[in-house]
Amino acid sequence: MDYTITAKKLIEQLGGRENVASLTHCMTRLRFVLKDESSIDDKLVEEIPGVMGVAKKGGQYQVIIGNNVAKCYAEINKLYPISDSASSEQKKEKRNPITVALDFISGCMTPMVAAITAGGLIKVLLVVLGPSLLNALSTTSDTYIILNTFGDAIFYFLPIFVAITASKKLGCNTYLAVLIAAVLLYPDLITLLSGDTRPDCLDLSL
């Protein structure tokens, strides 16, 4: 599949680059925010090679591509560089607060679905192989500890992953967002915030 052709025809059918306010993608879909959807013919979009269907949800015009959606997204941005954050005109437009909230949550969580699923499957595998069922692996064995690390990593460092996706959604600096999330996970800070004792400099007792 030549996704260069798909990208070119797709943008043409969606009214050209000037009609696209923003573009993101999830595991199988291109998620367009369009300035005007009234003149778009869904049937013509679906006839484009590589397009499996279309859907309209949460203020987005979603084009279903399948597992190769990242390739198509890359080709679109080569031909027509499009920001994944909404344009200034789109931000000024009044939108339903619930729709905005759902769109933000979806944009932040959807890119992580694959990683979260992988971590969950590893945890299920450990339950099956561990002492709870088959008892094939001891909780103190090296294999169990390594697999458990892989399973827990996505959930332990979830704030960092959310910081990355949220920064792209909001159009802010990704490195600053990751820094804030990393600070919240810093062990000494967690110990300080969870403890009952205060530093000596804050001890006001006589």
N, C-alpha and C positions, 0 to 999 in steps of 0.2 A: 504494500500500500504506500503510495506516494502522498504523504501528508502535506506536502507543499501545495499540491493541487487542492486538497481538501481545505486547507487554511485559506487559500485565495478565494475559492468559490464561496466558502462560508461567510467570510467578511463581506463579500459582494451581496449575498442574499440578505444579510442582516443590515443592509443600508449603508455600507461603507465604514471606514475607520471613524469618520466623524460622528457616527451614530452610536458608537460603543463608548460608554462611560467608564467601564472597568471590566476586568476579566480575571477570574480565578478558575481553579479546577479541583475536583476531588478525585476519587479513585477511578471513576468511569465517566464523569461528565465535565464539560466545559460550562462554566457558570458566568454568563454575560449579564451585565446590567446595561440596558439599552435606554437611550434617550426617548425613542419612539418605536413602539412595537406594532403600531396600527397597520403599517404597510408591508409587514413581513408575511410571506406565504409559507406556512409550516410545511406543506407538502413539498415545495421546492427545496426547502432546507433538508428534509428527510431523504430526498433523492440524490443528495451530494454523496459521492463515494466516500466511505468511511463513517458516515453518519448513520446511527442505528435508531434514532428517534429524537423527539424534542419534548420538553416539559416546561411548564411555567409555574414556578413556585417562589414565594417569598420575595416578589419583586425581581426575580431573576428569570432570564431566558436560558434554560438549561439544554445543552446539546449533548446527547448521549453518544459517546465515542467507543467506550469499552476500555480494555486493559491498556491500550496504547494512547490513552488520553494525554499523557505527559509529552509524547512525541508531537502530537497535533498542537498542543499548547506552545511548545517550543518553536514550531514552524510559524505559528501565528505571530509570535513576538519577534521573529526574525524579519518578517515582512512588514508587520505593523506593530511596533513597540507599544504595548498597552499596559498601563499601570494596574496593579491589582488592588489599588485603593481607589475609592470613588473620586471623581473629578469635583472641582469646586462647585460646579452647577448642580451636580447630583446631591452634594451635601446640603445645599441650600433648599433643595426641594423637600416639601413636607411629606413625611412618610408615616405610616402607622407605627407607633412605638413597639408594639408586639412584633410586627414584621421585622423591624430593625433589630430587635433583640434576638429573635430567632435566626436571622441572617448572620449576625455576629457570632453567635454560639456555633452555628453550623460551619461557618468559615474557619473558626478556631479549632474545632474538634475533628472535622471530616478528614483533614490530612493525616491525622494520627490514628485513624481507625485500624490501619494495617498493623502498626506497631503495638497497639493495645490488644488487638486480637492475637497476635503472636505471643505476647506476654501471658495472656489468659490461657492459651492452649498449653503453654509450657507448665503453668501452674496446675492445670488439670492433669497433665501427664505425670507430674510429681505426686499428685494425690493417688493416681492409679498405681504407680510403681512403688510408692512409699509404704510406710508401716500401716497406713489406714486400710489398704486393700491387699495388693499382691505381696507386699513386704519384700520386693526385689531390691530396693535401695534403702540403705540406712540414712537417717537424717544427718549423720556425722560423716558419711562417705564423701570423697572428693567430687564424684559425679553429681551427687545430689546437691551439694553446695554450689557447684558451678551452674547447674541448670536452674537452681533457685535464684541465683544472681541474675541470670538472663531474664527470668520471669518477673522479678521484682523491679528491675532497672527502670522500665518505662513508667511504672507507677511511682517509684521513689523520686525520679527526676521529672515527673509530669509538669511541675511548674515551669521548668525550663523549656520544655516542648511547647507548652501553652504560650509562653513568652514569645517564642519564635513566630508561631502562627498568628498570634494577636498583633504583634508588631507589623506583620505584613498586611493584616486586615486593616489596621488603623493608619498605616503609612508612616510609622515612627521608626526611630533608629533601633534595629534589631539587637545590636550589641549592648545598648543601654538596657533594653528590656531583659535580655539574658542576664546581665549583671545584677539587676534588681532581684530576679528569681534566684540566682545563685547565692546572693546575700541571705535570702530567707531560708535557704537550705544549709547554710554554714553551721556546722555542729556546735561551735561555741555560742553562737547567737541563740540557737534552739535551746541549749542548756540554760543560758541566761534568762530567756523568756519563760521557760517552764519551771524555773527554780523559785523558791520562796525567799531566799536570802537576797539582800541588796548589797551593792558595793559599799565599801567603807565610806566613800565620799558622800554617800546618800544617807548614812546612818545619822539620824537627828536625835538619837537618845542621849540623855545626859549621863 
